[in-house]
C-alpha cells in the first residue's frame, strides 16, 4: 500500500493522459496497464534535495544513498526505475550549455558496421559489437529460462541473470556512443553526418542484427543534444546524398557495391578507403 500511495497521483495523471490520447488520436490504442516485473518504475515529485554528493532526500521514502556522485542542483521530480536487479534514479534539471574551445572546424563522420565511425580527419572508432560478443551467453541463459517452470522461483532467478547480460550489452554500447559523440561535439565546430534510413536497413535480415548492434538511432540522438550543450553545429546530409559513390578528389560519381571496401576512381585513378572517402564527401557537403 505504501508503494501505491507514493506514486498513485502521477499514475492517475498518466492514465488520464492515456485515455485522452486514445479518444483524440486515432493511432493510439486503448490504455494498457503495466505488468508487474516489466519495466518497473514510479514517479515522485515534491520536496527533493541532493546533499553530501551521493545522498538524495525523496518524499515519503526518505534519504537514499546512491553509488554515483550527484550534481548539486535543484530537483523538482524524479523517476525511479528497475533494470535487471538494480534500482536507478533519474531526474531533470536546468542545464546551461557552455561552448568549448574547438580543435577542428568541420568534420564529416561516416558510420558503419565494421567500423562504427570513420572521420574525415582519418580518425576511426571501432565497433565493439557488444551483442555479438554476448550472443552465445544470451542464448545459453535464454534456454535456461525456457526450461524453468513458469511462476517458479528458479525461473525468476534465471530471468534476472538473463536481464543482467542484456543490461551489460546495452551499457557497453551506450558507453562507446557517449565517448564518441562527446568527443565530436566538444572538439569540432561543425559535424556532418548522414540521415540514414535505419528502419529500412533493418529489413535486410542478413544485416539486421549487426545494424541494431551499432545503435545508429542513439548516435544521432546524442549528437543532437550534445551539439547544443557544447556550442557545435550539427548538419545532417540528405538521405539520398551519394557520399560513398562520389570521388572526394575529382567529384566523379560511380557505383560502389557494398563488398568493395576500397574506392578506386575510374576518372582520376584516386584510391582510398571507402569509408574515409565518404567521410570527406560529408565534410564537403556543407560547402555545396
N, C-alpha and C positions, 0 to 999 in steps of 0.2 A: 504493500500500500504506500509506503514511503516513496518508492521509486515512481509510482504513478503520480503522487502529489507533487513531486519535484518538477515534472515536465508536462503535466496534463494540460496546462494553459496553452503552451505552444502547440501541443498535439491537436487541440481543438481548433486553433487558428490554421494549422496546416490542413486539417480536414475541411474547414470552411473554404479555403482557397482551392482545394482539390475539387469540391463539389461545384464551385463557381466555374472552374476551368471545364469541367465535364458538361455543364449546361450551356456555356457560351462558346467553347471551342470544339468544333465537330471532330477534330482529330484525337481529342483526349477521350480516353475510356472512363468507365466507372471507377471510382477510387478503390484501390486495393490496399488493405491494411498490411503493415509489415509483419513478417513472420518471425517469431521468436528464434533467435540463433542466427539470423541472416542480416548482416549489416546493422547490428545493434548500435543505436546511438540515441542521444537525447540532447535537448537544447535548454540552456539556462540563461537567464538574464536577471539583472538586479544589482546588488552590491557585490562587485567583483574587484578584488585588489591583488596585485602582484607585489611581493616583498621578499627581501633577502635572496634575490636571484632566482631560486628554484622553488618558491612556495607561492601558492595561489589560494586565495580565500573565495569559496564558492557559496552561493546562497543555499540554505537547507542542508548542504553536505558538510561544510566546514573547511578547514585548511587541508590542502592536498600538496604533497611534495612531488616534484617532477624530477626526472633524470637529467633533463637539459636545462640550461640557464635561460630564463625567460626575459624578454625586454621589459624595461621599466616604463610601461606606457599605460594610459587609461584604457580600460576594457569595459565594454557595455554588455556583451553577451559571449557565450562560449558554446561550443558543441563538443560533447564527449562521445567518442565512438570506440568500438571494439574491433580490433583487427587481429586475427589469429587468436592468441590468448592474452593479449595485452590491451590496455585501455589508453587512448590518446585524447589529448585535449587540443582543440584549435579555436582561435579567436581572431576577430577582426580589429584592426586599429588603424588610425590615420598614419600613413607613411608618406613622408615628404621626399620627393625624388632629389637626388644630388648628382648632377653631371660629373663624370670622372674625366681625367685627362686622357685623351686618346693617343694610342701609339700609332695607329694607322687610320687612313681616311676611309676609303671604300674597300669592302671585301666581299667577294662572291663566295657562296657556300653551296656546294653540290652534295646532297645527301643520298646515301645509297645503302645497299645491304651488306656487301663485303667490307667496305669502309664506311663507317657511319657518316663522316663528313670530310670532304676534301675542299680546302680553301684555296682561293686564287693566289695566295702568297706561298703556296706549297705545303702548308700545314695539313696534316692528316690525323684524324681521330678514329681509332679502331672501334669496331662494333663488338661489344663484349658478348653478345648473343647469350644473354642470361638464361632465357627459356630453353634454348638448345642444349646448353650445358647441364641443365637440371632436368631434362626431359625423361631420362631413364629413372631417375629418382622419383619424379612425379608419377610415372606410370606404375612403379612398384607400390607407392603409397596409395594410389587410386585403386589398385587391385586389392590392397589390404582393406580399404573401406568397403568395397563391394562385397567382400566375404563376411563382413560382420553383420550381426542381426540388427535390423532396423529398430532403433529405440534403446539399444543396449548401451551400457557404459563403455564397453570396448569400442563400439562404433564411434562414440563421441570422442574418445581418445584418438582414434585413427583419423578422424576428421580434423582435429586440432593439429596433428602432425602434418597432414597434407596442407592445411591452411598456412602453417609456418613456412613451408617451402615456397608456396605461391607468393607469400609476402616478401620473402627473401629475393625472389626473382624480380618482383616489382621494385624493391628498394635499390637493387643493383642498377637496374635500368634508369630509375629516376636520378640516382647519384651521377651517373655518366652524363645524362642530359643536362642536369643542373650545372655541372662543371663546364660543359661546352658552351651553353647559352650565356652563362655569366662571363666567361672569357670573351666571347664575341661582343656582348653588349657593353662591357666595361672598356674595351680597348679599341673599338672601331666606331667611327662617327656614322658610317652608313653600312648597313648589312643587306645584301641582296640574296634572296632565296627563291626557290621555285614554288608555285602554287600546285602542289601535287594532288592528283585525284586519288586519294588513298582508298576510298571506298571502291573505286573501280579497280584499283590494283589488287585489292583483296579478293576479287572474283577469280583471280588466277590461282587455282587450287594448288599448283605446284610451288608457288612462292608466297602464298597467304601467310603461312606460319612464320616465315623469315621476315616478311614485311611487318607483321604485327609485333614481332620481337624488337623492332627498331624504335618504335614509339614516335613515328612521324608527326602524329597529331600533337603530342605533348611537346615536341621540339618547337613547333610553330607557336603553340600557346605560351610557352615560357619566353620565347623571344619577344613576343608582342608586349608583355608587361614589363620585361626587364629593360627593353629599349626605352620605355617611358621612365623607368627608375633612373637610369644612368645617362639620360640625355642623348641617346642614339636614335638614328632614323632607320626604320625597317622598310625595305622595298620588296614587294612580292611580285615577281615576274609573272607575266601572263601564263596561264596553264598550257597554252599551245606554243609557247616560245621554244624553238628547237635548239636549246643550248647544247645538246650532245651532237648535233649534226653540223653546226657551223664551225668553220676553221677559225680559231682565235687569232691566227696570223694574217690571213688574207681575206677572210669573210666568205669564202666559198662554202656552199651548203651541199651536203651529200648524205645518203642514207647510212645509218650506223646500227646494224643489228646488235642485240644485247650481248651476244657471245664475243664480240670484238671489244677487247679491253684497251687497245691502243688506237689512237686516232691518226690516220695517215691521209693527209690531204692529197687529192688527185690533181689539184691545180698547182700548188707551190711545193709539194713534197714535204710539207711540215709534218713532223712526227712527235707525238707526245702522249701522255697518259690520258685516257678517255675522260676520267672524272676531273682531272686538272683542267683540261680543255673546256669542259662545261662550266667549271667554276670561274674561269677567266671570262667566258662569254657572259656569265651572270654579272660579273663586275662591270663589264662594258655596257650592260643593259641600261644602266642609269644615264649614260651619255648619248643614248639614241634619241 
